[in-house]
Amino acid sequence: MFNFVRLVLVISALGLTHTYADDETTSGIQEYRDLLADINPAELWILSGEDLWFSAAGPNEASLEK
């Protein structure tokens, strides 16, 4: 009887540990995805290029939008 109780306790502990680890992993993955969605380095290049496109430069002081 004691071995059966011990077996049930071990299985329960493993089940809880697995559930906790799975939730932690899932939340970590979601946090990583949120960071990627919020901060995209390509957007910085786009904004920088947009500033260059509309700024007047060169000998004629002309922008590329004209």
Buried (B, 14 or more C-beta within 10 A) or exposed (E): EEEEEEEEEEEEEEEEEEEEEEEEEEEEEEEEEEEEEEEEEEEEEEEEEEEEEEEEEEEEEEEEEE
